[in-house]
Amino acid sequence: MEAMSIADFVKQVVMGKISVVQHTEQVLSEIDSTNPKFNHFNLIASELALQQAKEVEAEIKTGRHKGKLLGVPISVKDCICVKGVESRAGSKILSGYRPTFNATVIERVRAEGAIIVGKTLQDEFGFGTFCTNTGVDFPTPLNPLDKSRSCGGSSGGSAGFTALTEFTHAGIAESTGGSIACPAAFCGVVGFTPTYGRVSRYGLMDYANSLDKIGTMGKTVADASLLLEVISGHDSSDSTSLPEPVPNLGEGEGDARFKVGIVKELFEKSDESVRKECEKAVAQMEKLGASVKELSLPLNSEYGVAAYYLLSMSEASTNLAKFCGMRYGLHGKLEGSFNEYFSKVRSEGFGKEAKRRILLGTFARMSGFRDAYYLRAAKARTKLINEFKEVFKEVDVLVNPTMPVVAPKFSEIKKLSPMQHYAMDLCTVPANLAGLPHLSLTAGTAKKMPVGLMLTADHLQEQNLSSAALSLEGALK
C-alpha cells in the first residue's frame, strides 16, 4: 500500500476522516515492531508523540488548529535538539543529555501541527558515508530493501525509516558533505538539502559549522519539498541564517524546461550500471523539454574531497573540544588532573572514527601546519565555488549520480580503507562544500537496488530544483 502524501493526509485530518491519535499510535506500533530488525531509531518518543497527537486532535475539534503538517509524524536526526528528549548525535559522549530547548526547525514543524515520533540513528556526529561509524554501544541501521547492505550515511536511520514505513511520514535530517543525498539514494527516497543558511542551524549539534545544513527526507519530492518550506526562513538565533524570503515549495508544480548540465567527470567515475540508469533519467528530462549539455567541473572533481575533509575535520576537532565530561553528557569520577580526566572520558566516549577525525583536524590547524593545510583548503574552496558559479551562467540545474555505486554490502565496506571511505563522497561533496542546494531522487535500479540522481542548482534556487525534480519523478514513475 502506497502511503498518502502529506498534503492529502492533512486534508483528510482536517475533514475528520483520519484520527491523529490513532494514526500516531499505528506509526509508533510500526516503529516498535520494525526497529529491532532494522535499527532506524535510537530513541522512540512514544509518550511525547501521543501527548502532541492528543493536543493536535483537541485543537482540530475546536476548529482552532490549522497547519501544513497537521498530525504528520516526523522523525528527527539525533544531532538535532528536541526539548526533554535525549539527543546524543549518535555518540556515547552525550549519554544522558536532554536539551532544555527545541531547535528552531523543531519549533517550526510543531507550529504547523507535526508530531515528533523519535530520534533516528546516524554516524557519530555525522562522521561517515555508510552509517557504519555509529557511536560506542550504538547499533548499525540496516537498509530496508536488503538488510545485508548499508542505509548510507550519515542520516541512515532517517532514510531507512522513510523508505520502510507504510504510513505518511517525513524526516528532518542534516548534511555536511552528503549526509542527506547519500542515504536517500541508497534507500530509494528523496533527500532535499537546502542552500547553506536557508534553514536555521540553531539547536544543531555541529560537525562543521561552515558546512552543516539541516534538510529533509520524504517518500516523494512533494513531501520533502513541503517539509523544507516549513523549516526554512531567517532566524535571529543563527548568525549564518539568510534573511531571504521562503519559496513556495509545498504547492509547486513540475516543470522540466530548464537548461541542464551533465557533470562529465562524475558520470565517468561512477559504476557503469549506475551511470546507465542516470543517463536514462537525463533522457527523460530531455523528453520533458529540458535542454541538456555536457559540462566539466575539473577542479571540484579533482580537489573537492581533499578540501572538504581538511576543512570539515579541522572544524570538527574544534567543535568536539567542548565534550570534556564535565558540562553535560558522559562523565566519570573526578580524579587526577584535568588533562587525565578529560582524556579518560573522551577515550571512553568517542568511537574510532571520531578520534581519527579529531586527531587529523587538530593536526591540520596546528601552528606550523595551518598555512599548509587548513588555509590552503579554504582558498581552494573559494576556487571550487567560483567554478560552480561559472557553469551556472550556462545552465539552471546540474545532474550527476548521487553516489558512484548502489548501497554496498557490509562485507564490502569492511574491506575499504579510511581513504577509500572518504573517496566515496566524490559526487556529493562538491555541492556541499559550495553550500549549494541539491536534491536526490531515484532514477532507477541496478543490482536490484535504487540508483540516485542528484540535481544541483545555484544558491537559493530551491524552487527550480523542486520543479525539475517533480517533473522528472512523475515521468520516471
C-alpha positions as CSV (number, residue, x, y, z in Angstrom):
1,M,0.0,0.0,0.0
2,E,1.4,3.4,-1.0
3,A,1.5,6.0,1.8
4,M,-0.7,9.0,1.4
5,S,1.1,12.3,0.5
6,I,1.5,14.8,3.3
7,A,-0.8,17.3,1.5
8,D,-3.6,14.6,1.1
9,F,-3.1,13.4,4.7
10,V,-3.5,16.8,6.1
11,K,-6.8,17.3,4.1
12,Q,-8.1,14.0,5.5
13,V,-7.2,15.1,9.0
14,V,-8.9,18.4,8.6
15,M,-12.1,16.7,7.3
16,G,-12.0,14.4,10.3
17,K,-11.5,11.3,8.2
18,I,-8.2,10.4,10.0
19,S,-7.7,10.4,13.7
20,V,-4.3,12.0,14.6
21,V,-4.1,9.9,17.8
22,Q,-4.9,6.6,16.1
23,H,-2.5,7.3,13.2
24,T,0.3,8.2,15.7
25,E,-0.4,5.0,17.6
26,Q,-0.2,3.0,14.4
27,V,3.2,4.6,13.4
28,L,4.6,4.1,16.9
29,S,3.5,0.4,16.8
30,E,5.2,0.0,13.4
31,I,8.4,1.5,14.8
32,D,8.2,-0.8,17.8
33,S,7.9,-3.8,15.6
34,T,10.4,-2.9,12.9
35,N,13.2,-1.2,14.9
36,P,14.6,-4.4,16.5
37,K,15.1,-5.7,12.9
38,F,16.4,-2.5,11.2
39,N,17.8,-0.1,14.0
40,H,16.5,3.1,12.4
41,F,15.7,4.7,15.7
42,N,17.9,5.0,18.8
43,L,15.0,6.6,20.7
44,I,11.3,6.2,20.2
45,A,9.4,9.2,21.8
46,S,6.1,7.4,22.3
47,E,4.9,9.5,25.3
48,L,5.8,12.8,23.7
49,A,4.3,11.8,20.4
50,L,1.0,10.7,21.9
51,Q,0.8,13.9,24.0
52,Q,1.4,16.0,20.9
53,A,-1.2,14.0,19.0
54,K,-3.9,14.5,21.6
55,E,-3.2,18.2,21.7
56,V,-3.4,18.5,18.0
57,E,-6.6,16.5,17.9
58,A,-8.2,18.5,20.6
59,E,-7.4,21.7,18.7
60,I,-8.8,20.3,15.5
61,K,-12.1,19.5,17.2
62,T,-12.4,23.1,18.4
63,G,-11.5,24.4,14.9
64,R,-8.5,26.4,16.3
65,H,-5.7,24.5,14.7
66,K,-4.6,24.7,11.1
67,G,-1.1,23.7,9.8
68,K,0.7,22.4,6.8
69,L,1.9,19.3,8.8
70,L,-1.2,18.7,10.8
71,G,-0.8,15.3,12.5
72,V,2.1,14.3,10.3
73,P,4.7,12.0,12.0
74,I,8.2,13.5,11.8
75,S,11.4,11.7,12.7
76,V,14.4,13.8,13.8
77,K,18.1,13.0,13.2
78,D,19.8,12.5,16.6
79,C,22.0,15.6,16.2
80,I,19.0,18.0,16.3
81,C,17.8,19.1,19.8
82,V,14.3,18.2,20.9
83,K,13.4,19.6,24.3
84,G,13.4,16.9,27.1
85,V,14.3,14.1,24.6
86,E,17.8,12.5,24.9
87,S,19.8,13.9,22.0
88,R,23.2,12.4,21.5
89,A,24.3,13.0,17.9
90,G,24.9,9.2,17.8
91,S,27.7,9.4,20.4
92,K,28.2,7.9,23.8
93,I,29.9,11.1,24.9
94,L,26.5,12.8,25.1
95,S,24.8,10.0,27.0
96,G,22.0,11.4,29.2
97,Y,21.9,14.8,27.5
98,R,18.4,16.1,27.4
99,P,18.2,19.6,25.8
100,T,16.2,22.3,27.7
101,F,15.1,23.8,24.4
102,N,13.9,22.9,20.9
103,A,16.0,23.5,17.8
104,T,14.4,26.2,15.6
105,V,13.4,23.5,13.0
106,I,11.5,21.6,15.7
107,E,9.7,24.8,16.8
108,R,8.7,25.4,13.2
109,V,7.3,21.9,12.5
110,R,5.5,21.8,15.8
111,A,3.9,25.2,15.0
112,E,2.5,23.5,11.8
113,G,1.0,20.6,13.8
114,A,3.7,17.9,13.3
115,I,4.2,15.0,15.7
116,I,7.7,14.1,16.8
117,V,8.0,10.3,16.9
118,G,11.7,9.8,17.8
119,K,15.4,10.3,17.1
120,T,17.0,8.5,14.2
121,L,20.3,6.7,14.1
122,Q,23.3,8.3,12.5
123,D,27.1,8.0,12.2
124,E,28.7,9.5,15.3
125,F,28.4,13.3,14.9
126,G,27.9,12.7,11.1
127,F,31.3,11.1,10.6
128,G,30.5,8.6,7.9
129,T,29.3,7.6,4.4
130,F,27.7,4.3,5.2
131,C,26.3,4.7,8.8
132,T,28.8,2.1,10.0
133,N,30.6,4.7,12.2
134,T,27.9,4.8,14.8
135,G,29.0,5.6,18.3
136,V,30.2,3.3,21.1
137,D,27.3,0.8,22.0
138,F,25.1,2.1,19.1
139,P,23.8,-0.5,16.5
140,T,24.1,0.0,12.8
141,P,21.0,0.8,10.8
142,L,20.1,-1.7,8.0
143,N,18.8,-1.0,4.6
144,P,15.1,-1.9,4.5
145,L,15.5,-3.2,0.9
146,D,18.3,-5.6,1.8
147,K,19.5,-6.0,5.4
148,S,23.0,-7.0,4.3
149,R,23.5,-3.6,2.8
150,S,24.2,-0.1,4.1
151,C,21.5,2.6,4.5
152,G,24.1,5.2,3.7
153,G,25.3,7.9,6.0
154,S,25.3,9.8,8.0
155,S,21.5,10.2,8.1
156,G,21.0,6.4,7.6
157,G,18.2,6.0,10.1
158,S,16.2,8.8,8.6
159,A,16.4,7.5,5.1
160,G,15.9,3.9,6.2
161,F,12.7,4.5,8.1
162,T,11.3,6.9,5.4
163,A,11.7,4.0,2.9
164,L,10.4,1.4,5.3
165,T,7.2,3.0,6.7
166,E,3.8,2.2,5.3
167,F,2.4,5.5,6.7
168,T,2.6,9.2,5.9
169,H,5.9,10.4,7.3
170,A,8.8,12.7,6.6
171,G,12.2,13.1,8.3
172,I,14.4,16.0,9.4
173,A,18.0,15.2,8.6
174,E,21.3,17.0,8.2
175,S,24.1,17.2,5.7
176,T,27.7,18.2,5.9
177,G,29.2,16.5,2.9
178,G,26.4,14.4,1.5
179,S,24.6,13.0,4.6
180,I,21.1,13.5,3.2
181,A,21.7,12.8,-0.5
182,C,23.7,9.6,0.0
183,P,21.3,7.7,2.3
184,A,18.3,8.9,0.2
185,A,20.0,7.3,-2.9
186,F,20.8,4.1,-1.1
187,C,17.3,3.7,0.3
188,G,15.3,4.9,-2.7
189,V,13.7,8.0,-1.2
190,V,14.0,11.8,-1.8
191,G,16.6,13.8,0.1
192,F,16.4,17.6,-0.2
193,T,19.4,19.7,1.1
194,P,19.0,23.5,1.1
195,T,21.3,26.3,0.4
196,Y,23.7,26.9,3.4
197,G,21.9,29.4,5.6
198,R,18.4,28.8,4.2
199,V,17.5,26.7,7.3
200,S,18.5,27.8,10.8
201,R,21.1,25.7,12.5
202,Y,20.1,26.8,16.0
203,G,19.8,23.6,18.1
204,L,22.0,21.5,15.7
205,M,25.0,19.7,17.3
206,D,27.7,20.9,14.9
207,Y,30.0,18.7,12.9
208,A,31.5,21.6,10.8
209,N,29.9,25.0,11.2
210,S,30.6,26.3,7.7
211,L,29.2,23.2,6.1
212,D,26.3,21.9,8.1
213,K,22.8,22.2,6.6
214,I,19.5,20.8,8.0
215,G,17.3,19.3,5.3
216,T,14.6,16.8,4.7
217,M,13.7,13.2,3.7
218,G,10.5,12.2,2.1
219,K,8.9,9.4,0.1
220,T,8.3,11.9,-2.7
221,V,9.6,15.2,-4.0
222,A,6.4,16.9,-2.9
223,D,6.7,15.7,0.7
224,A,10.4,16.6,1.0
225,S,9.8,20.0,-0.5
226,L,6.8,20.8,1.8
227,L,8.8,20.0,4.9
228,L,11.7,22.0,3.6
229,E,9.4,25.0,3.1
230,V,8.2,24.7,6.7
231,I,11.6,24.7,8.3
232,S,13.1,27.4,6.1
233,G,13.4,31.1,6.9
234,H,15.5,33.6,8.7
235,D,16.3,33.1,12.4
236,S,17.9,35.7,14.6
237,S,19.3,32.9,16.8
238,D,21.6,31.8,14.0
239,S,24.2,34.3,12.7
240,T,24.6,32.4,9.4
241,S,20.8,32.4,8.7
242,L,19.9,34.2,5.5
243,P,17.3,36.9,5.5
244,E,15.7,35.7,2.3
245,P,12.0,35.0,1.6
246,V,10.9,31.4,1.7
247,P,9.9,30.0,-1.7
248,N,6.6,28.2,-2.1
249,L,7.9,24.6,-2.4
250,G,4.9,22.7,-1.0
251,E,2.5,23.7,-3.8
252,G,5.0,23.8,-6.6
253,E,4.3,22.2,-10.0
254,G,6.6,20.1,-12.1
255,D,8.5,21.9,-14.9
256,A,11.5,20.3,-16.7
257,R,12.0,23.1,-19.2
258,F,15.4,24.0,-17.7
259,K,18.9,24.2,-19.1
260,V,20.5,21.1,-17.6
261,G,24.2,20.3,-17.4
262,I,25.6,16.8,-17.1
263,V,28.7,16.8,-14.9
264,K,31.1,14.8,-17.2
265,E,33.7,13.7,-14.5
266,L,31.1,12.5,-12.0
267,F,29.4,10.3,-14.6
268,E,32.7,8.9,-15.7
269,K,33.8,8.0,-12.2
270,S,30.6,6.1,-11.4
271,D,29.9,2.4,-11.9
272,E,28.6,1.6,-15.4
273,S,25.3,0.2,-14.1
274,V,24.7,3.4,-12.1
275,R,25.8,5.6,-15.0
276,K,23.3,3.9,-17.4
277,E,20.3,4.5,-15.1
278,C,21.2,8.1,-14.6
279,E,21.6,8.6,-18.4
280,K,18.1,7.2,-18.9
281,A,16.8,9.7,-16.4
282,V,18.5,12.5,-18.2
283,A,17.0,11.3,-21.4
284,Q,13.6,11.6,-19.7
285,M,14.4,15.2,-18.8
286,E,15.1,15.9,-22.5
287,K,11.7,14.4,-23.5
288,L,10.0,16.7,-20.9
289,G,11.5,19.8,-22.5
290,A,14.9,20.2,-20.9
291,S,17.9,21.3,-23.0
292,V,20.9,19.2,-22.0
293,K,24.6,19.7,-22.4
294,E,27.7,18.1,-21.0
295,L,29.8,20.3,-18.7
296,S,33.0,19.8,-16.8
297,L,33.9,20.6,-13.2
298,P,37.6,19.5,-13.2
299,L,38.7,21.4,-10.1
300,N,35.7,20.1,-8.0
301,S,36.2,16.6,-9.2
302,E,39.9,16.6,-8.5
303,Y,40.2,18.6,-5.3
304,G,36.7,18.6,-3.7
305,V,37.1,15.6,-1.4
306,A,40.5,16.7,-0.2
307,A,39.4,20.3,0.5
308,Y,36.2,19.1,2.2
309,Y,37.9,16.7,4.6
310,L,40.6,19.1,5.6
311,L,38.1,21.8,6.4
312,S,35.4,19.6,8.0
313,M,37.9,17.7,10.2
314,S,39.5,21.0,11.4
315,E,36.1,22.4,12.3
316,A,35.1,19.1,13.9
317,S,38.1,19.0,16.2
318,T,37.3,22.4,17.5
319,N,33.6,21.7,17.9
320,L,34.2,18.5,19.8
321,A,36.6,20.0,22.2
322,K,33.7,21.1,24.5
323,F,32.8,17.5,25.2
324,C,35.0,17.1,28.3
325,G,32.8,15.1,30.6
326,M,32.1,18.0,33.0
327,R,29.3,20.1,31.5
328,Y,26.9,17.6,30.0
329,G,26.7,14.0,28.7
330,L,29.1,11.3,29.8
331,H,31.1,11.9,32.9
332,G,33.2,9.9,35.3
333,K,34.7,10.0,38.8
334,L,36.5,13.3,39.2
335,E,40.1,12.3,39.9
336,G,43.6,13.1,38.6
337,S,44.5,16.3,36.7
338,F,42.1,17.9,34.2
339,N,44.0,16.5,31.3
340,E,43.9,13.0,32.7
341,Y,40.2,13.2,33.4
342,F,39.4,14.8,30.0
343,S,41.4,12.2,28.1
344,K,39.9,9.3,30.0
345,V,36.3,10.4,29.4
346,R,36.9,11.2,25.7
347,S,38.7,7.9,25.2
348,E,35.7,6.1,26.5
349,G,33.0,8.2,24.9
350,F,34.2,8.7,21.3
351,G,34.3,6.0,18.7
352,K,37.2,5.1,16.4
353,E,36.3,7.4,13.5
354,A,35.5,10.4,15.8
355,K,39.0,10.0,17.3
356,R,40.6,9.8,13.9
357,R,38.9,13.0,12.7
358,I,39.7,14.9,15.9
359,L,43.4,14.0,15.5
360,L,43.6,14.8,11.8
361,G,41.6,18.0,12.3
362,T,43.8,19.2,15.2
363,F,46.9,18.5,13.1
364,A,45.7,20.4,10.1
365,R,45.1,23.6,12.1
366,M,48.2,23.4,14.4
367,S,50.7,26.2,14.4
368,G,53.2,25.4,11.7
369,F,50.7,23.3,9.6
370,R,47.7,25.7,9.4
371,D,49.1,27.5,6.3
372,A,50.0,24.3,4.5
373,Y,46.6,22.5,5.1
374,Y,43.7,24.4,6.6
375,L,44.2,27.8,4.9
376,R,45.1,26.2,1.6
377,A,41.9,24.2,1.7
378,A,39.9,27.3,2.5
379,K,41.5,29.1,-0.5
380,A,40.8,26.0,-2.7
381,R,37.1,26.1,-1.6
382,T,36.7,29.6,-3.0
383,K,38.1,28.5,-6.3
384,L,35.7,25.5,-6.3
385,I,32.7,27.7,-5.6
386,N,33.8,30.0,-8.4
387,E,33.9,27.0,-10.8
388,F,30.2,26.3,-10.0
389,K,29.3,30.0,-10.5
390,E,30.8,29.9,-14.0
391,V,28.8,26.8,-15.1
392,F,25.6,28.3,-13.6
393,K,26.0,31.1,-16.2
394,E,25.3,28.4,-18.8
395,V,22.7,26.1,-17.1
396,D,20.0,26.2,-14.4
397,V,20.5,22.7,-13.0
398,L,23.4,20.3,-12.8
399,V,22.9,16.5,-12.7
400,N,25.1,13.6,-11.7
401,P,24.8,10.2,-10.0
402,T,24.2,10.8,-6.3
403,M,26.7,8.1,-5.4
404,P,29.1,6.2,-7.7
405,V,27.7,2.9,-6.5
406,V,24.5,1.3,-5.2
407,A,24.3,0.6,-1.5
408,P,27.2,-1.7,-0.8
409,K,27.1,-4.8,1.4
410,F,28.6,-4.5,4.9
411,S,31.0,-7.3,3.9
412,E,32.3,-5.0,1.1
413,I,32.5,-1.9,3.3
414,K,34.7,-3.8,5.8
415,K,37.4,-4.1,3.1
416,L,37.6,-0.4,2.5
417,S,40.4,1.7,4.0
418,P,39.5,5.1,5.6
419,M,40.8,6.9,2.4
420,Q,38.5,4.7,0.2
421,H,35.6,5.6,2.5
422,Y,36.3,9.3,2.0
423,A,36.7,8.9,-1.7
424,M,33.1,7.6,-2.0
425,D,31.8,11.1,-1.4
426,L,33.2,12.4,-4.7
427,C,29.7,13.1,-6.1
428,T,28.1,14.7,-3.1
429,V,31.0,16.7,-1.6
430,P,31.3,19.5,-4.3
431,A,27.7,20.8,-3.8
432,N,28.0,20.6,-0.1
433,L,31.4,22.4,0.0
434,A,29.9,25.2,-2.1
435,G,26.8,25.4,0.1
436,L,24.6,24.7,-3.0
437,P,21.0,23.3,-2.8
438,H,20.7,19.8,-4.1
439,L,18.1,17.0,-4.3
440,S,18.5,13.3,-4.7
441,L,15.7,11.1,-6.2
442,T,15.5,7.6,-7.5
443,A,16.5,7.3,-11.2
444,G,16.1,3.6,-11.5
445,T,17.6,0.3,-10.1
446,A,20.8,-1.6,-10.6
447,K,21.6,-4.9,-8.9
448,K,18.0,-4.8,-7.5
449,M,18.9,-1.6,-5.5
450,P,17.9,2.0,-6.1
451,V,20.1,4.4,-8.1
452,G,20.1,8.0,-7.0
453,L,20.2,11.0,-9.4
454,M,21.4,14.3,-7.8
455,L,20.1,17.6,-9.1
456,T,22.1,20.8,-8.0
457,A,21.1,24.4,-8.5
458,D,22.7,27.8,-7.8
459,H,22.4,29.3,-4.3
460,L,18.8,30.0,-3.2
461,Q,17.3,28.3,-6.3
462,E,15.4,25.5,-4.4
463,Q,12.3,26.4,-6.4
464,N,14.0,25.3,-9.7
465,L,15.2,22.1,-8.1
466,S,11.8,21.2,-6.7
467,S,10.1,21.9,-10.1
468,A,12.6,19.9,-12.1
469,A,12.5,17.0,-9.7
470,L,8.7,16.9,-9.5
471,S,8.5,16.7,-13.3
472,L,11.2,14.0,-13.6
473,E,9.7,12.0,-10.7
474,G,6.3,11.9,-12.5
475,A,7.9,10.7,-15.7
476,L,10.0,8.0,-14.0
477,K,7.0,6.5,-12.3
